Amino acid sequence: MTEEFDVIIIGAGPAGLFCAANLAGLRVCILEKMNLPGRKLLLSGSGQCNITHAGSMSDYAAHFGEASHAAFLKPALRALSNTDLLAFFEARGMTFETTDAGKVFPTSRSADDVLDTLLDACDAAGVEIFYEERAESVSAVDGRFFVQTAYAKYSAPCLLIAAGGSSYPKTGSSGDGVRLSEMLGHSVVPPKEALTPVYAENFRLADLSGLSFENVSLTIWRDGKKIGANTNDLLITRFGFSGPCVLDASRSMQAGDVLKISFTQLSAEAVDALLVERCRTEGGRLVSNLLYGLGVPDRLVKVLTADAGIAEDTKGSQLSGSSRKALVRLLTSYEVKIARLGDFSISMATAGGVSLSEVNKKTCESKIHAGLFFAGEVLDIDGDTGGYNLQAAFSTAYLAAQRMKTLCA
Ligand SMILES: Cc1cc2nc3c(=O)[nH]c(=O)nc-3n(C[C@H](O)[C@H](O)[C@H](O)COP(=O)(O)OP(=O)(O)OC[C@H]3O[C@@H](n4cnc5c(N)ncnc54)[C@H](O)[C@@H]3O)c2cc1C
């Protein structure tokens, strides 16, 4: 027997739940393959849920990689801005706070509260959620969509694929969304890890694992050409680098690329001039003590001084020009070659997904099948860290809901 609905939603993540919550009055079901909803949402922001980013929506464009991706998102972000999103949750009793960096979190710092609010809103809208009900195949026949699970068949004139990307597969998002979309004739940009750390070849800073830096500049080089740059906070890990500076730029990186990192905000010329001056005026001090005020931790200075071939007891007055230049280069252009990027088990987002060229950006509806919609990470969209991915999921889901209401009226 086929169960009939107005709208079928595949995936009870933020996109699926938010779309459903905005469809009161329609008969809506969500099919969720896990035994619980929003598993990835619960991990977001280390369990605190960085739900969105503050500031003007026009600033969002710079945080979704390719310009065409930001252009696709524009109508969705206009339809449901960061303040609109927060108003939805505030109307249901939640409060929020914004960090100096513009990240917005629930005041309770609890992703559970965000999920509970979404579930309550779905409940109030009369949404039926079926757990452990994995969509195995989808088809479109005579203006209706059919979804087959292991136990039942569902049919509706509107279908939303909100099954997420491929990262953190244990949360349920393991690439089904693109497979189901392909079954309905949609093309897919091959999924690739995004927001993922870098594993460096012959990494020499492993002992400094845990050390973090504010506002570090990084450039990415491939075959001798600069292909990208970023400035943000950086973290040294046991295997290489992480932190927003690397995570946000990782969508443009691949194994074999060279990263050049400046650990100080001063230029190479400025650091060199400063060292020359301090060697002259404070030449009796150890070289490792002459780099004060640059914001570079002593532990890193010691490692880089040794790497530059400068003996621990070398004084400023004894520093040769070539050693000084080697030290300045390590401080302002520390080079590592990427051995590999973190795989889907640790990447926080998925680049690639359902090709945007086949989706109407004003409705998130398929250009191939009327009544078929996509929202959230299943789309070929990936944002920077800072709340951009959740905002994109909520905004695209909202657009889809508005169009479904018109179609089902
Ligand atoms: C560790 C971590 C931390 C993060 N922190 C943040 C943060 O603080 N801020 C931020 O903006 N973003 C964050 N993100 C990214 C953000 O969580 C995702 O972009 C967001 O969850 C995407 O929402 P979605 O609804 O599109 O997909 P998902 O959240 O992945 O939900 C998809 C749902 O579909 C279900 N599903 C999949 N296949 C099927 C199927 N065949 N049948 C039925 N159901 C299916 C899945 O089980 C899942 O419940 C983080 C990600 C990770 C991994």
Ligand as a Chemical Component Dictionary entry (heavy atoms), coordinates in Angstrom:
data_LIG
# 
_chem_comp.id                   LIG 
_chem_comp.type                 NON-POLYMER 
_chem_comp.pdbx_formal_charge   0 
_chem_comp.three_letter_code    LIG 
# 
loop_
_chem_comp_atom.comp_id 
_chem_comp_atom.atom_id 
_chem_comp_atom.alt_atom_id 
_chem_comp_atom.type_symbol 
_chem_comp_atom.charge 
_chem_comp_atom.model_Cartn_x 
_chem_comp_atom.model_Cartn_y 
_chem_comp_atom.model_Cartn_z 
_chem_comp_atom.pdbx_ordinal 
LIG C1  C1  C 0 31.147 18.460 13.717 1  
LIG C2  C2  C 0 30.335 19.472 12.932 2  
LIG C3  C3  C 0 30.124 20.718 13.462 3  
LIG C4  C4  C 0 29.389 21.664 12.737 4  
LIG N1  N1  N 0 29.166 22.893 13.298 5  
LIG C5  C5  C 0 28.453 23.816 12.603 6  
LIG C6  C6  C 0 28.139 25.072 13.187 7  
LIG O1  O1  O 0 28.426 25.322 14.378 8  
LIG N2  N2  N 0 27.493 25.992 12.417 9  
LIG C7  C7  C 0 27.108 25.731 11.123 10 
LIG O2  O2  O 0 26.540 26.610 10.453 11 
LIG N3  N3  N 0 27.334 24.516 10.559 12 
LIG C8  C8  C 0 27.974 23.557 11.289 13 
LIG N4  N4  N 0 28.188 22.327 10.731 14 
LIG C9  C9  C 0 27.578 22.032 9.406  15 
LIG C10 C10 C 0 26.056 21.786 9.573  16 
LIG O3  O3  O 0 25.821 20.934 10.677 17 
LIG C11 C11 C 0 25.475 21.186 8.296  18 
LIG O4  O4  O 0 25.779 22.026 7.209  19 
LIG C12 C12 C 0 23.970 21.006 8.434  20 
LIG O5  O5  O 0 23.671 20.036 9.430  21 
LIG C13 C13 C 0 23.344 20.581 7.100  22 
LIG O6  O6  O 0 21.971 20.388 7.316  23 
LIG P1  P1  P 0 21.108 19.438 6.365  24 
LIG O7  O7  O 0 19.765 19.399 6.963  25 
LIG O8  O8  O 0 21.272 19.859 4.966  26 
LIG O9  O9  O 0 21.807 18.004 6.461  27 
LIG P2  P2  P 0 22.087 17.055 7.704  28 
LIG O10 O10 O 0 22.190 17.790 8.961  29 
LIG O11 O11 O 0 23.233 16.225 7.288  30 
LIG O12 O12 O 0 20.778 16.154 7.801  31 
LIG C14 C14 C 0 20.450 15.218 6.795  32 
LIG C15 C15 C 0 19.524 14.164 7.383  33 
LIG O13 O13 O 0 19.109 13.294 6.331  34 
LIG C16 C16 C 0 19.114 11.955 6.804  35 
LIG N5  N5  N 0 19.229 11.057 5.662  36 
LIG C17 C17 C 0 20.290 10.880 4.852  37 
LIG N6  N6  N 0 20.015 9.982  3.894  38 
LIG C18 C18 C 0 18.737 9.584  4.096  39 
LIG C19 C19 C 0 17.885 8.649  3.457  40 
LIG N7  N7  N 0 18.286 7.943  2.391  41 
LIG N8  N8  N 0 16.645 8.482  3.935  42 
LIG C20 C20 C 0 16.192 9.158  5.028  43 
LIG N9  N9  N 0 16.976 10.035 5.695  44 
LIG C21 C21 C 0 18.226 10.255 5.224  45 
LIG C22 C22 C 0 20.304 11.938 7.732  46 
LIG O14 O14 O 0 20.245 10.847 8.628  47 
LIG C23 C23 C 0 20.201 13.286 8.417  48 
LIG O15 O15 O 0 19.388 13.214 9.583  49 
LIG C24 C24 C 0 28.897 21.355 11.448 50 
LIG C25 C25 C 0 29.113 20.081 10.915 51 
LIG C26 C26 C 0 29.817 19.144 11.657 52 
LIG C27 C27 C 0 30.027 17.769 11.081 53 
# 
loop_
_chem_comp_bond.comp_id 
_chem_comp_bond.atom_id_1 
_chem_comp_bond.atom_id_2 
_chem_comp_bond.value_order 
_chem_comp_bond.pdbx_ordinal 
LIG C1  C2  SING 1  
LIG C2  C3  SING 2  
LIG C2  C26 DOUB 3  
LIG C3  C4  DOUB 4  
LIG C4  N1  SING 5  
LIG C4  C24 SING 6  
LIG N1  C5  DOUB 7  
LIG C5  C6  SING 8  
LIG C5  C8  SING 9  
LIG C6  O1  DOUB 10 
LIG C6  N2  SING 11 
LIG N2  C7  SING 12 
LIG C7  O2  DOUB 13 
LIG C7  N3  SING 14 
LIG N3  C8  DOUB 15 
LIG C8  N4  SING 16 
LIG N4  C9  SING 17 
LIG N4  C24 SING 18 
LIG C9  C10 SING 19 
LIG C10 O3  SING 20 
LIG C10 C11 SING 21 
LIG C11 O4  SING 22 
LIG C11 C12 SING 23 
LIG C12 O5  SING 24 
LIG C12 C13 SING 25 
LIG C13 O6  SING 26 
LIG O6  P1  SING 27 
LIG P1  O7  DOUB 28 
LIG P1  O8  SING 29 
LIG P1  O9  SING 30 
LIG O9  P2  SING 31 
LIG P2  O10 DOUB 32 
LIG P2  O11 SING 33 
LIG P2  O12 SING 34 
LIG O12 C14 SING 35 
LIG C14 C15 SING 36 
LIG C15 O13 SING 37 
LIG C15 C23 SING 38 
LIG O13 C16 SING 39 
LIG C16 N5  SING 40 
LIG C16 C22 SING 41 
LIG N5  C17 SING 42 
LIG N5  C21 SING 43 
LIG C17 N6  DOUB 44 
LIG N6  C18 SING 45 
LIG C18 C19 SING 46 
LIG C18 C21 DOUB 47 
LIG C19 N7  SING 48 
LIG C19 N8  DOUB 49 
LIG N8  C20 SING 50 
LIG C20 N9  DOUB 51 
LIG N9  C21 SING 52 
LIG C22 O14 SING 53 
LIG C22 C23 SING 54 
LIG C23 O15 SING 55 
LIG C24 C25 DOUB 56 
LIG C25 C26 SING 57 
LIG C26 C27 SING 58 
# 
